[in-house]
Amino acid sequence: MLASLLTLVLLGAGAMALLVWWIGGSVGPLVLQEVCSAEVGGQQARLGPEQAVNAATIAAVAERRGLPARAVTIALAAAYQESDLRNLDHGDRDSLGLFQQRPSQGWGSPDQILDPVYATDRFYDALVKVPDYRELPITVAAQRVQRSAYPDAYADHEARARALASALSGNSAAAFGCAIRLGDYAAEQADQDGLTARARVVRDELGAAFGALEIGGYRAGGVESGHIDGSAHYDGRALDVFFREYDDPQVRRSGWVVAHWLVANADRLGLATVIYDARIWTARRSSEGWRPYTHPSGDATNPTLQHLDHVHVDVARGN
């Protein structure tokens, strides 16, 4: 029988809880608790998987609307206070969702409010009508939208909201990561459009969250060349989201919004790999966060090979 040793350690941003296992000479991380973390300027925000998905949605909707990181900070502080970043199906009186919006107060139907994208859009609809919201204190701006009975409570979440907004808005590159357990997925074949079912869901959800994106890396009938041997593109499991003007800091920032959104949704969507801006995140080594990336060819100068001009994402191969 192979000897085995389990040792509890703490690794990565936010001291993510892991087991390091040794079995028959093989060593690797085993995630005990799935957790996501943003760390910016010494301030840290730790989130569970559901919270991470909702926080990334708040940032994605702001990106689609062209709103600044300040708007994301305000929305995150409000959602922290109202629901702890959870899509609640209950609340005070008829309050629902991330922001505890009330159907009786004209925020929408219950089904609409329980859609995080819709709820976030409605929050921003109200926020952009607040004069000088970018200059107002976070708690004041949030209260102008929410009209809470506890107007000062939003300030309790400001520091975490700032760190999370900086990362998820792409202003702090590679500052957001998730440690997740490897899922068990059935193998899938590419359909006529060149994508597996899971990859197609990723494509469609990127469009729903961000609106118009230039997404490629696949085609009807499949991709047969242009990538390294064994590439997930050949299996229909991979997509590329292009940000071609990679020398523009704002374009690079937008790329990180998408890259961080993908990592936040990795557990839910069954993602295996995200690569952008010469950094790589993988589900198998997710406890290590973003790592430096060099193309297998060894070419560290080609911007496409280093993924400076596109975000690569692929879904798990499956068994």
N, C-alpha and C positions, 0 to 999 in steps of 0.2 A: 504493500500500500504506500502511495506517495505521501511523504511527510508534508504537513502544511502548517503554516504559521500565519496568524492574523494579528496585525498591530494597528491600533487606533492612532491616527495622526490627524492634524489639521493642516490643510493646504489651500493656497489660492486666495483670490480676492474674497474678503469676508470670512476667512477661516472656515471654508466649507468642510463639513464633516465627511471623512473618508475612511475606508479600510484599505490598507495596503496589504495585498495578499501575495504569498509565495507558495507556489505549488509546483513541485518537480522542477525547480529552477527557473520558473517563469514568474515575473513580478508585474503587478499592475494595480491601478486604483479601482476600488469598488465604492461607488457613491452610496453613503448611508442615507442622506437626506437631500432631496432635490432642492436646490436653492439657486437663486440668481442674485447678482450683486453688481452695483455700480459704485465706483470709487473715484472721486474727483477732488483734488485739492485737499486730501486728508479727510474729507467727509464721505461717509459710506451709507448706502441704502441697500438693505437686504430684503429680498422678496421671495415668496413662494411662486410656483409655476403659474397659477391663475393670476396672481397679482402682476407678474411680469408681462403676461400676454396683454392685460388691460392697460398697463402703463405704456407698453409699446404701441398699442392702438391709439392712445391719446397723442403720442408723438407723431405717429403716421398721419393722423387726420390733420394735425397742424402743418405737417410738411406738404400735404396735398393742397391745403388752403393757402400756403405761403406765409404762415404766421411765425413769429419769432419764438426763440426758446423761452422768452419771458412768458408768453401765453401758455406754453407747456408747463412751466413751473407753477403758474396759477392754477391750471386745471388739475395738475397732480396733487397740489396741496389740498384743493377742494375734495378730490376723490379720496385721498387719504383720510380726511376728516369724516366725510359722509359715509363711506362704505369700506374703508381700509383697502381700497382698490379691488373690491370684489363686486361682482354683478349680482346684487342682492334682489331676490324676488319678494322682498317685504321691507317694511320700514314704518316710520311714524305716519299714521293715517294711511294715505294711499301712495306714500313715497316708494320709489323703486329704483333699482339700478345703481350704476357707479356713482352718480351724483345725487341720488335720492330725489329725482325729479317727480313731480306729481301730475298725473293725468288731469286731475281736477283744476290744476292751475295752468293748463294749456301747453304743457311740455310735449304732449303727444299721447298716443294710445299706450296701454301697458306693453303690448308687444313691441312697439317702436322703442320705448324707453329701455326695454331689456335688450335691445341691440346696442352693444357698446359703441359702434361706429355712429349710429344715429344719435345716441345720447351725447357723445362727445361733440358732434357737429352742432347740436342744439346749445350745448354749453358755450362753444365758441361763437355761435350766432349772437348770444347775449353779451359775451365778453367784448367783442369788437365794437359794440354800441356804447361801451363805457368810455367816456372821454378820458384820454391820457392814461389808459390802463397800464401802459408800459412804464410810466413813471410812478404810479401809485404803489404803496406798500402792498406786498403779496396778499396779506390778509384783508386789506381794504378792497382790493380788486375782486378777490374771491367773494367777499360778502356782497358786493354790488350785484353779482350774478345770483348768488344763492339765497340771500336774504334769510340767513340762519338765525335761530334764537341764541346762538353762541358765536357772535361775530369775531371774537378774538381767537377762537380755537384753531383757525387755519394757520396761525403763526407757529403753532406747535410742530407743524410738519414742513416748515419752510426749508430748513437745511437739507433734509433728505430729498425734498422735491427739487431743489436746485441741482444737487448732484445727479439725480436721476434724469432731469431734463437736459443737463449738459451732455450726458452720455447718449441718451436716446435721440436727442436732436442732432447728433453727429458732431457737436462742437468739441467733444473729448473722444478722440479716436481710440478704439479698442478698450474702452473703459467699462463696458458692460459685458458680463458673461454669465453663463448658466452651467451648473454641474447637474447632469441628468443621468438617469439610469438607461442603459441600453435597452431598447424595446425589442419585442419579438414580433417580426413582421413576416407575412407571407410573401414569397417572391412574386413579382408581377412582370408581365410582358408588355412591351410598348404597343399601343394601339395605332390606328391608321394615321393619327396626327403626329406620331413619333414620340409620344410621352406615355409613361405608365400612369395609372390612375392617381397614385400619390403625388407624382410630379405635377400632374395637371391641377390637382387641388392647390399646390403651392403657387403655381402660376396664377390661378384664378383669385386666390386670396391676396396675393400681392396687388393685383389690379383693384380688388375691392377696397383695400386699405389705402393705396397710394394714388389710384387713378392711373393716368397714362404713364407707362414705363416702357422703355425699349427692352423687350425681353426676347432673347434668342437662345442659340445653343441647341436647337432641335428643329426638325422639319418633318413634314409628312413623308412617310416611308423610312424615316430614320436617318441618322448621321453616320457616315461610314469612314470619314477621314477628318484630318485637321486637329486631332487630339492625341495624347499619348496612349500607348497600348493599355488596354483595360479601363479606359476612361468611362465614367458613368454616362457620358453623353451618348456613347454607342448603345447603351442599354435603354435609353429614353428616360433615365433617372435624373438628369441634370438640366439646369437652366443657367443662363447668364443674363444678368441685368446690367445693361451698359450705361456707363457714365464717361463718355468718350473724351470730354475736355478735362482730363484728369489733372492738368496743371492748375486749374482754377480752384482755389480753396473752397468756394461755395459748392462746386460740383463734387469735390472730394467729401465735403461734409454731407451732402445728400446721399452719397454712396454709403457712408457710415450709418445713416438713418436706416437704410434698407438692411444693411448687414446686421445691425443690432436687433432690428425687428425680427429677422430670421432666427437669430439665436434665441430671442425671447420666446419664439413660437416653435422651437426645434423639437421639444418633447411632444407637443400636440400634433405636429405635422410629420413626425418621424424623419427628421433630417439627420443626415450622417456627417455632412461637411459644409462649411461656409468659408470661402476664401475671398479676401479683399485687401487691397493696399499693402501687399506683401505680408499679410497676416493670415493665419489659419485657425479656425475653431473646428474641432471634431467631437462628435458625440462620444467616441471611444476614449478620448482623452479630455473630456469636457472639464474635469476638475482643474486642469492646467490653464483654462481660459484661452485667450488669444496667444498664439505662438508665432515667432518669425517664420515666414514662408519663403522658400526658394524653389523654383520649378525643378522637377526631376532632371531636366537637361543640364542644370547647373548655371543656366543663363540668368544672371541677376540684373541685366540691363534692359531687356525687352519689356516694355510696359504691359503688353498683353499677357506675356508669360508670367509676369509678376502680379497679374490681376490688379493693376493700377487703374485700368479703364473699365473694369466690370466686376460685379459681384458674382462669384460662382456659388451655386448651391446644388447639392444633390441629396436625394432621399436614400434611406437605407435600402440595401440590396434585397434583404429578406432571405428566408430560409426555404 
